[in-house]
Amino acid sequence: MTATRILLVDDQPMIRTGFRLILEAEPDLTVVGESGDGLAAIADARDLQPDVVLMDIRMPRLDGVEATRRILETRSAPRVIVLTTFDLDEHVLDALRAGASGFLVKDGPADALVEAIRTVASGDAVISPRVTRRLLERFAALPEPEPAPPSLNALTERETDVLRALSRGLSNAEIAAELFVSEATVKTHVAHILDKYDLRDRLQAVILAYDTGLALPCTRARP
């Protein structure tokens, strides 16, 4: 079994050390490097070729959002999980739009961090429930979006249902139960959505749904 290679990016050495101790206790995870700021992270990601980058947001020289964006512009880019001390961080949307595949708060449980890395490394996405709740609240407070662009007509009716369910934070199992279909069918619809709009993962699909007005929080549903 090949271990998942991880790059730790945080401007506080003690935090990096704590993460290293947690991750290197797992036989399928290995820390290949540490970076103290965004500029160093870009160079280290290029040189070390990690599978997953744990990226702090607030750092000197270059913040984690811009570092994420630049890293993900490269060929064979790793997956990025953004870490923050604040679940109300105003950069949540910016980080997700930059291509991050996960967003976690630093004070979460260690096993959640380990599982998030495994999930993201497998090609899926993850976001902590606290951040999901704040994200939905943030969207609910935004001005009413423009109508969905015609390009979203490429979705079938059932794919539209699945995308709306994704935007509510439902898992594949929950979507399957709600739509009375199998989990395998839901996975197929999700794969089609990602393929049609060249999206990295389901988090990017959620951003698409809200940005286009295809899905809205119930607090501002259309009449």
C-alpha positions in Angstrom: 0.0 0.0 0.0 1.4 3.4 -1.0 1.1 6.0 1.7 -0.6 9.3 1.0 2.0 12.1 0.9 1.2 15.2 2.8 2.6 18.7 2.8 1.9 20.8 6.0 1.5 24.5 5.5 1.2 26.8 8.6 3.2 29.7 9.9 3.3 28.3 13.4 5.9 25.5 13.9 4.1 24.1 17.0 0.9 23.6 15.0 2.8 21.8 12.2 4.5 19.6 14.8 1.2 18.7 16.3 -0.3 17.8 12.9 2.8 15.7 12.0 2.6 13.7 15.2 -1.1 12.9 14.5 -0.6 12.0 10.9 2.6 10.0 11.1 0.9 7.7 13.7 -1.2 6.5 10.7 0.5 3.7 8.6 -1.1 5.0 5.4 -0.1 8.7 5.8 3.3 10.3 5.6 4.4 13.9 6.0 6.9 14.8 3.2 7.5 18.4 4.1 6.5 21.6 6.0 6.1 25.1 4.8 5.9 28.3 6.9 4.1 30.5 4.4 2.2 30.6 1.1 5.2 31.3 -1.1 7.2 28.4 0.4 4.2 26.2 0.0 4.1 26.8 -3.8 7.8 25.9 -4.1 7.5 22.9 -1.8 4.4 21.5 -3.6 6.3 21.7 -6.9 9.4 20.0 -5.5 7.9 17.4 -3.1 4.9 16.4 -5.2 2.5 15.7 -2.3 -0.9 14.1 -2.7 -2.6 16.4 -0.2 -1.7 19.8 1.1 -3.0 20.9 4.5 -3.1 24.7 4.0 -3.5 27.4 6.6 -5.4 30.5 5.5 -3.8 33.3 7.5 -0.1 33.5 6.8 2.6 36.1 6.1 4.0 36.9 2.6 1.2 35.0 0.8 -2.1 33.8 2.3 -3.5 30.3 1.9 -6.2 31.2 -0.6 -3.8 32.6 -3.2 -1.3 29.8 -2.5 -4.1 27.3 -3.1 -5.0 29.0 -6.4 -1.4 29.0 -7.7 -0.7 25.4 -6.6 -3.9 24.1 -8.3 -2.9 25.9 -11.6 0.0 23.5 -11.9 0.0 20.2 -13.7 -0.5 17.1 -11.6 -1.7 19.4 -8.8 -2.3 17.9 -5.3 -5.6 18.1 -3.5 -5.8 20.9 -0.9 -7.6 21.0 2.5 -7.8 24.4 4.0 -7.5 24.8 7.7 -8.5 27.8 9.8 -9.0 28.7 13.4 -12.3 30.5 12.5 -15.4 28.7 11.3 -16.7 32.2 10.4 -13.6 32.9 8.3 -14.6 35.3 5.5 -12.2 33.5 3.2 -14.2 30.2 3.1 -15.9 30.9 -0.2 -12.6 32.3 -1.7 -10.8 29.1 -0.7 -13.4 26.8 -2.2 -13.6 28.8 -5.4 -9.8 28.6 -5.6 -10.2 24.8 -5.9 -9.8 23.6 -2.3 -11.3 20.1 -1.8 -11.9 20.5 1.9 -12.3 23.1 4.7 -11.8 22.2 8.3 -11.4 24.1 11.6 -8.2 23.5 13.5 -9.9 22.7 16.8 -11.7 19.7 15.3 -11.0 16.1 16.5 -7.8 14.4 15.3 -9.7 11.5 13.7 -11.7 13.9 11.6 -8.5 15.4 10.2 -7.2 11.9 9.4 -10.5 10.8 7.8 -10.6 14.1 5.8 -7.2 13.4 4.3 -8.2 9.9 3.3 -11.4 11.2 1.8 -9.8 13.9 -0.2 -6.9 11.7 -1.4 -9.5 9.2 -2.8 -11.0 12.0 -5.0 -13.9 13.2 -2.9 -14.3 16.4 -0.9 -15.0 17.2 2.7 -16.1 20.2 4.8 -16.8 20.3 8.5 -20.5 20.5 9.6 -19.8 23.8 11.4 -18.3 25.3 8.2 -21.2 24.0 6.1 -23.7 25.7 8.4 -21.9 29.0 8.2 -21.5 28.6 4.4 -25.2 28.2 4.0 -25.9 31.2 6.2 -23.4 33.3 4.2 -25.2 32.4 0.9 -28.6 33.2 2.5 -27.4 36.7 3.3 -26.2 37.4 -0.3 -28.2 39.4 -2.8 -30.6 37.4 -5.0 -28.4 36.0 -7.9 -29.1 36.4 -11.5 -31.1 33.7 -13.2 -29.2 30.5 -13.9 -27.3 30.7 -17.2 -28.5 28.6 -20.1 -25.5 26.4 -19.9 -27.1 24.7 -16.9 -29.8 23.3 -19.2 -27.3 20.6 -20.0 -28.4 19.0 -16.7 -31.2 16.4 -16.9 -34.1 16.8 -14.5 -32.8 14.2 -12.2 -29.2 15.6 -12.2 -30.8 19.0 -11.3 -32.5 17.3 -8.3 -29.2 15.7 -7.3 -27.3 19.0 -7.5 -29.9 20.8 -5.4 -29.6 18.0 -2.8 -25.8 18.4 -2.9 -26.1 22.1 -2.2 -28.0 21.3 1.0 -25.1 19.2 2.2 -26.7 15.8 1.8 -24.6 12.7 1.5 -25.1 10.2 -1.3 -27.1 7.9 1.0 -29.4 10.8 2.1 -29.9 11.8 -1.5 -30.7 8.3 -2.5 -33.3 8.0 0.3 -34.9 11.3 -0.7 -35.1 10.6 -4.4 -36.0 6.9 -4.0 -33.0 5.7 -6.0 -29.9 3.7 -5.2 -26.6 5.1 -4.0 -25.0 3.8 -7.1 -27.5 5.9 -9.2 -26.7 9.0 -7.1 -22.9 8.5 -7.6 -23.5 8.2 -11.4 -25.5 11.4 -11.5 -22.8 13.2 -9.4 -20.1 12.0 -11.8 -22.1 13.3 -14.8 -22.5 16.7 -13.1 -18.8 17.0 -12.4 -18.0 15.9 -15.9 -20.4 18.3 -17.7 -18.9 21.3 -15.9 -15.3 20.1 -15.5 -15.6 20.3 -11.7 -13.0 18.7 -9.4 -15.4 17.4 -6.8 -18.8 17.8 -5.1 -17.8 21.0 -3.2 -17.2 22.7 -6.5 -20.6 21.5 -7.6 -22.2 23.1 -4.6 -20.5 26.4 -5.4 -21.8 26.2 -8.9 -25.3 25.6 -7.7 -25.3 28.7 -5.5 -23.4 30.9 -7.8 -25.9 30.3 -10.6 -29.0 30.5 -8.4 -29.9 26.9 -9.3 -30.1 26.2 -5.6 -31.0 28.6 -2.8 -31.2 28.3 1.0 -34.8 27.9 2.0 -34.7 31.2 3.8 -34.7 33.0 0.5 -36.6 30.6 -1.8 -38.2 32.0 -4.8 -42.0 32.7 -4.6 
